[in-house]
Amino acid sequence: MAKKAIKKKSPPDYLLLIIAVVLTVWGLFTVGMTSLPLSQQRFGNPWNYLQNQIIRLAIGLACGLVLYKLPLKIFKKFAPLAFASAIALALLVFAPMLGVKIAGGQRWINIGGGFLIQPSEFLKIAFIIYLAAWLGKSQTVPNKKKTKEILLPFLAIATVVFAILIAQSDLSTLGILMVVCLAMYFISATPLWHTLSIAGAGAIGLTAFILLEPYRIRRWLVFMNPESDPLGHGFQLRQALMAVGSGKLRGIGDGFGLGLNNPQVGLLPAPLTDSIFAIIGKGWGFLGASLFVALIVLFFWRVLKIAKKLGATFEGLTVFGIGVWIVFQSFFSIGGMIGLLPMGGVPLPFFSYGGSHIIAEMMALGVLLNFSKKVQK
């Protein structure tokens, strides 16, 4: 009897995996070194922040591994359910006794034990997968019906998502999802005017959202002229610019991250979260900051290569959407730290301290690596 042919499992994109591993390990090291004096001062344990981040990363890796192992057809089949679940989770931030308001934003859920989760981080990946499934079917819809069957229903759904984010006062996530949405629409088989319509509606909505709140107007004014409020809204930007500049070529102290445990590093506002890129510039210098940017660009280039091979399919659109999310959020965070963009308070992918975003990013990585296996076949 002839032996049955053994079906070989397709490998993932190893270069993409290596880039993600390098960024994640580097981020852990940076958080660990920077947090030593802060953690000792606040908790009496120099490793508290690092231990928490490792636990969260482990949870994220476990979730990512599950998504990596799932059959591709499962993603498309359960995209609506995952999206609806993410919406429901996002609404829980308004529930009494559960929702937590921090710095004016109602964005967190208290799950007990001092742990908070930010549902909007999981909404990002659920929205991308759902939108990819929605746009994937547009290829079978005649152009004359795409407005009624694709654009208008999507706008209704997107309005719900954006209304939730507006109620949470989460302008940054709203902007990120809008950019991702526009990018995915642009490369899909939909008329160009659909993309332009979404862009126009989004621009009007974002402008109105900013003008409705005086503190957002002040943020924009300070962005244009940080010296107009050096001790208020402009303080973090001024401190971030000084931190980046003080790192010079290879970082403070012995350079290459070894000076990150200097207590002066932690004096920067939100050093482990929003300001982590300024910490990279201070601790790793121009070389380290440039390397981070290069790795993010290389990550996106690899994602684009995978997406191009998959085409304007559900898988290709999902991969592309995740790539746009990661790279845009990275440069949004970086731009805020060096004065090129208004500060949005978004985490730097793979680096910033925090649970929800690192878990969501590991889940996204699992999806990317899973879908990349289809290219290797």
C-alpha positions as CSV (number, residue, x, y, z in Angstrom):
1,M,0.0,0.0,0.0
2,A,1.2,3.4,-0.8
3,K,1.9,5.6,2.1
4,K,-0.4,8.5,2.5
5,A,1.3,11.8,1.8
6,I,1.9,13.8,4.9
7,K,0.6,17.3,4.6
8,K,3.2,19.8,5.7
9,K,2.1,22.7,7.8
10,S,2.8,26.0,6.2
11,P,5.2,28.2,8.2
12,P,4.4,31.8,9.3
13,D,6.4,34.8,8.1
14,Y,9.5,34.4,10.2
15,L,10.9,37.8,9.4
16,L,7.7,39.4,10.7
17,L,8.0,37.2,13.8
18,I,11.6,38.1,14.5
19,I,10.9,41.9,14.2
20,A,8.0,41.6,16.6
21,V,10.1,39.6,19.1
22,V,12.9,42.1,19.0
23,L,10.5,45.0,19.6
24,T,8.7,43.2,22.4
25,V,11.9,42.1,24.2
26,W,13.4,45.6,23.8
27,G,10.3,47.1,25.1
28,L,10.3,44.9,28.2
29,F,14.0,45.8,28.9
30,T,13.2,49.5,28.5
31,V,10.2,49.4,30.8
32,G,12.1,47.3,33.3
33,M,15.1,49.6,33.5
34,T,13.1,52.8,33.5
35,S,10.7,51.6,36.2
36,L,13.3,50.4,38.7
37,P,13.5,53.6,40.8
38,L,9.8,54.4,40.3
39,S,8.7,50.9,41.4
40,Q,11.0,50.9,44.4
41,Q,9.6,54.3,45.5
42,R,5.9,53.4,45.0
43,F,5.8,49.7,45.9
44,G,9.0,48.9,47.8
45,N,9.7,46.4,45.0
46,P,12.0,47.5,42.1
47,W,10.5,44.8,39.8
48,N,6.8,45.5,40.3
49,Y,6.2,47.2,37.0
50,L,8.3,44.7,35.1
51,Q,6.5,41.7,36.7
52,N,3.1,43.1,35.9
53,Q,4.1,43.8,32.3
54,I,5.5,40.2,31.9
55,I,2.2,38.8,33.2
56,R,0.2,40.9,30.8
57,L,2.5,39.9,27.9
58,A,2.1,36.3,28.8
59,I,-1.7,36.6,28.7
60,G,-1.3,38.4,25.3
61,L,1.0,35.7,24.0
62,A,-1.5,33.0,25.1
63,C,-4.3,34.8,23.3
64,G,-2.2,35.3,20.2
65,L,-1.2,31.6,20.1
66,V,-4.9,30.7,20.1
67,L,-5.6,33.0,17.2
68,Y,-2.5,31.7,15.4
69,K,-3.8,28.2,15.6
70,L,-7.4,28.9,14.5
71,P,-8.5,27.9,11.0
72,L,-8.8,30.9,8.7
73,K,-12.5,30.3,8.0
74,I,-13.3,30.8,11.7
75,F,-12.2,34.5,11.6
76,K,-14.6,35.4,8.8
77,K,-17.5,33.3,10.2
78,F,-17.3,34.8,13.7
79,A,-16.2,38.4,12.7
80,P,-19.7,39.8,13.4
81,L,-19.9,38.1,16.8
82,A,-16.4,39.2,17.8
83,F,-17.3,42.8,16.7
84,A,-20.6,42.8,18.6
85,S,-18.8,41.4,21.7
86,A,-16.2,44.2,21.5
87,I,-19.0,46.8,21.2
88,A,-20.7,45.3,24.3
89,L,-17.5,45.4,26.2
90,A,-16.9,49.0,25.2
91,L,-20.4,49.9,26.5
92,L,-19.6,48.4,29.9
93,V,-17.3,51.4,30.7
94,F,-20.5,53.4,31.3
95,A,-21.9,50.8,33.8
96,P,-22.1,51.9,37.4
97,M,-19.5,50.2,39.7
98,L,-17.6,48.9,36.6
99,G,-16.7,52.0,34.6
100,V,-13.6,54.0,35.7
101,K,-13.0,57.6,34.7
102,I,-9.4,58.8,34.5
103,A,-8.1,62.2,33.4
104,G,-11.5,63.1,32.0
105,G,-11.9,59.9,29.9
106,Q,-14.5,57.2,30.7
107,R,-12.5,54.4,29.0
108,W,-11.7,51.7,31.6
109,I,-13.5,48.8,33.3
110,N,-12.5,47.7,36.8
111,I,-12.2,43.9,36.9
112,G,-11.1,43.8,40.5
113,G,-7.8,43.4,42.2
114,G,-6.7,46.8,41.1
115,F,-6.7,45.7,37.4
116,L,-8.3,47.8,34.7
117,I,-9.0,46.9,31.1
118,Q,-9.5,49.4,28.2
119,P,-12.1,47.9,25.8
120,S,-11.2,50.3,23.0
121,E,-7.9,48.4,22.5
122,F,-9.8,45.2,21.7
123,L,-12.3,47.2,19.6
124,K,-9.5,48.1,17.2
125,I,-8.7,44.5,16.2
126,A,-12.4,43.4,16.2
127,F,-13.3,46.4,14.0
128,I,-10.5,45.7,11.5
129,I,-11.5,42.0,11.1
130,Y,-15.2,42.9,10.8
131,L,-14.5,45.6,8.3
132,A,-12.3,43.2,6.3
133,A,-15.2,40.7,6.1
134,W,-17.6,43.4,5.1
135,L,-15.4,44.8,2.4
136,G,-14.4,41.4,1.2
137,K,-17.9,40.6,0.0
138,S,-18.0,43.9,-1.9
139,Q,-16.2,42.2,-4.8
140,T,-19.4,40.2,-5.5
141,V,-21.7,43.2,-5.4
142,P,-22.2,45.2,-8.6
143,N,-20.9,48.8,-8.5
144,K,-24.4,50.3,-8.8
145,K,-25.5,48.5,-5.6
146,K,-22.4,49.1,-3.5
147,T,-23.7,52.3,-2.1
148,K,-26.9,50.8,-0.8
149,E,-25.5,47.4,0.2
150,I,-22.0,48.3,1.4
151,L,-21.4,52.0,2.1
152,L,-24.7,53.0,3.9
153,P,-24.9,50.0,6.2
154,F,-21.2,50.4,7.1
155,L,-21.7,54.1,7.9
156,A,-24.5,53.2,10.2
157,I,-22.3,50.7,12.1
158,A,-19.3,53.0,12.1
159,T,-21.5,55.8,13.5
160,V,-22.3,53.6,16.5
161,V,-18.6,52.8,17.1
162,F,-17.6,56.4,16.8
163,A,-20.4,57.6,19.0
164,I,-19.2,55.2,21.8
165,L,-15.6,56.5,21.4
166,I,-16.9,60.1,21.5
167,A,-18.8,59.3,24.7
168,Q,-15.6,57.8,26.2
169,S,-13.8,61.0,25.2
170,D,-11.3,58.9,23.2
171,L,-10.4,61.1,20.3
172,S,-7.1,59.2,19.7
173,T,-8.7,55.8,19.1
174,L,-11.3,57.5,17.0
175,G,-8.7,59.0,14.8
176,I,-6.7,55.7,14.5
177,L,-9.8,53.8,13.5
178,M,-10.8,56.4,11.0
179,V,-7.4,56.3,9.3
180,V,-7.5,52.4,9.3
181,C,-11.0,52.5,7.8
182,L,-10.0,54.9,5.1
183,A,-6.9,52.9,4.2
184,M,-8.9,49.6,4.0
185,Y,-11.7,51.2,2.0
186,F,-9.1,52.7,-0.4
187,I,-7.5,49.4,-1.4
188,S,-10.8,47.4,-1.5
189,A,-13.0,46.9,-4.6
190,T,-15.2,49.9,-3.7
191,P,-15.7,53.2,-5.6
192,L,-13.2,55.9,-4.8
193,W,-16.0,58.3,-3.9
194,H,-16.9,56.0,-1.0
195,T,-13.5,56.6,0.5
196,L,-13.8,60.4,-0.1
197,S,-17.2,60.5,1.5
198,I,-16.0,58.7,4.6
199,A,-13.0,61.1,4.8
200,G,-15.2,64.1,4.5
201,A,-17.6,62.9,7.1
202,G,-14.8,61.9,9.4
203,A,-13.0,65.3,9.0
204,I,-16.2,67.2,9.9
205,G,-16.9,64.9,12.9
206,L,-13.4,65.2,14.3
207,T,-13.4,69.0,13.9
208,A,-16.7,69.2,15.7
209,F,-15.5,66.8,18.4
210,I,-12.5,69.1,19.0
211,L,-14.4,72.3,19.0
212,L,-17.0,71.0,21.5
213,E,-14.4,70.7,24.3
214,P,-12.4,73.8,25.4
215,Y,-9.5,71.7,26.7
216,R,-9.1,70.1,23.2
217,I,-8.9,73.5,21.6
218,R,-6.2,74.5,24.2
219,R,-4.3,71.3,23.2
220,W,-4.3,72.3,19.6
221,L,-3.2,75.9,20.5
222,V,-0.4,74.6,22.7
223,F,0.6,72.2,19.9
224,M,1.0,75.2,17.6
225,N,2.9,77.1,20.3
226,P,4.1,75.0,23.3
227,E,5.6,78.1,25.0
228,S,2.2,79.6,25.4
229,D,1.5,77.3,28.3
230,P,4.9,76.0,29.5
231,L,3.7,74.8,32.9
232,G,0.3,73.5,31.7
233,H,-0.6,71.7,28.5
234,G,2.8,72.4,27.0
235,F,4.8,71.0,29.9
236,Q,4.9,67.4,28.8
237,L,6.0,68.3,25.2
238,R,8.8,70.6,26.5
239,Q,10.0,67.8,28.9
240,A,9.8,65.2,26.1
241,L,11.8,67.3,23.7
242,M,14.4,67.9,26.4
243,A,14.5,64.2,27.1
244,V,15.0,63.2,23.5
245,G,17.7,65.9,23.0
246,S,19.6,64.9,26.1
247,G,20.1,61.4,24.9
248,K,22.4,62.6,22.1
249,L,23.8,59.8,20.0
250,R,23.7,56.7,22.2
251,G,21.8,57.7,25.3
252,I,22.6,59.0,28.8
253,G,25.0,57.4,31.2
254,D,26.8,54.5,29.7
255,G,24.4,54.6,26.7
256,F,22.4,52.0,24.9
257,G,19.8,51.8,27.6
258,L,22.1,51.3,30.5
259,G,21.4,54.7,32.0
260,L,17.6,54.2,32.0
261,N,17.6,53.4,35.8
262,N,18.7,56.9,36.6
263,P,15.9,58.4,38.8
264,Q,15.9,61.6,36.7
265,V,14.5,59.6,33.7
266,G,11.3,58.8,35.6
267,L,10.6,62.5,36.2
268,L,9.2,62.9,32.7
269,P,5.4,62.9,32.8
270,A,3.9,59.3,32.1
271,P,7.4,57.9,31.4
272,L,6.3,54.3,31.0
273,T,3.2,54.9,28.9
274,D,2.5,58.0,26.8
275,S,6.1,59.3,26.9
276,I,7.9,56.0,26.3
277,F,9.4,57.2,23.0
278,A,11.0,60.1,24.8
279,I,12.5,57.6,27.2
280,I,13.9,55.6,24.2
281,G,15.5,58.9,22.9
282,K,16.9,59.7,26.3
283,G,18.1,56.2,27.2
284,W,19.1,54.8,23.8
285,G,19.9,58.1,22.1
286,F,19.5,59.0,18.4
287,L,20.7,55.6,17.4
288,G,18.1,53.8,19.5
289,A,15.3,56.0,18.4
290,S,16.3,55.6,14.7
291,L,16.4,51.8,15.2
292,F,12.9,51.8,16.6
293,V,11.6,53.7,13.6
294,A,13.5,51.5,11.2
295,L,12.0,48.3,12.8
296,I,8.4,49.7,12.7
297,V,8.9,50.6,9.0
298,L,10.4,47.2,8.3
299,F,7.4,45.6,10.2
300,F,5.0,47.6,8.0
301,W,6.9,46.7,4.8
302,R,6.6,43.0,5.7
303,V,2.9,43.3,6.4
304,L,2.4,45.1,3.1
305,K,4.2,42.3,1.3
306,I,2.0,39.7,2.8
307,A,-1.2,41.8,2.2
308,K,-0.2,42.3,-1.5
309,K,0.2,38.5,-2.0
310,L,-3.2,37.9,-0.4
311,G,-4.9,40.6,-2.5
312,A,-8.1,42.4,-1.7
313,T,-9.5,39.4,0.1
314,F,-10.7,39.1,3.6
315,E,-7.3,37.9,4.7
316,G,-5.4,40.6,2.7
317,L,-7.6,43.4,4.0
318,T,-7.3,42.2,7.6
319,V,-3.5,42.0,7.4
320,F,-3.3,45.4,5.7
321,G,-5.7,47.0,8.3
322,I,-3.6,45.6,11.3
323,G,-0.4,46.9,9.7
324,V,-1.9,50.4,9.2
325,W,-3.1,50.4,12.8
326,I,0.3,49.5,14.2
327,V,2.4,51.8,12.1
328,F,0.0,54.8,12.3
329,Q,-0.4,54.5,16.1
330,S,3.4,54.2,16.4
331,F,4.0,57.4,14.4
332,F,1.1,59.2,16.1
333,S,2.8,58.4,19.5
334,I,6.2,59.4,18.2
335,G,4.9,62.6,16.5
336,G,3.4,63.7,19.8
337,M,6.7,63.3,21.6
338,I,8.7,65.4,19.1
339,G,6.1,68.1,18.4
340,L,5.1,67.0,14.9
341,L,1.6,66.0,16.0
342,P,-0.7,66.9,19.0
343,M,-0.2,64.6,21.9
344,G,-2.9,61.9,21.9
345,G,-2.0,59.8,24.9
346,V,-1.8,56.6,22.8
347,P,0.5,53.7,23.8
348,L,3.6,53.0,21.7
349,P,3.1,49.5,20.2
350,F,5.3,46.8,21.7
351,F,6.8,49.3,24.2
352,S,4.4,51.2,26.4
353,Y,3.5,49.8,29.9
354,G,0.0,48.6,30.1
355,G,-2.2,45.5,29.8
356,S,-5.0,46.0,27.3
357,H,-2.9,47.4,24.5
358,I,-0.1,44.8,24.8
359,I,-2.7,41.9,24.9
360,A,-4.5,43.3,21.8
361,E,-1.2,43.7,20.0
362,M,-0.2,40.1,20.7
363,M,-3.6,39.0,19.5
364,A,-3.1,41.0,16.3
365,L,0.4,39.5,15.8
366,G,-1.2,36.0,16.1
367,V,-3.7,36.9,13.4
368,L,-0.9,38.3,11.2
369,L,1.3,35.2,11.5
370,N,-1.7,32.9,11.0
371,F,-2.8,34.7,7.8
372,S,0.9,34.8,6.6
373,K,0.9,31.0,6.5
374,K,-1.5,31.2,3.5
375,V,1.2,33.1,1.6
376,Q,3.7,30.4,2.3
377,K,1.6,27.6,0.8
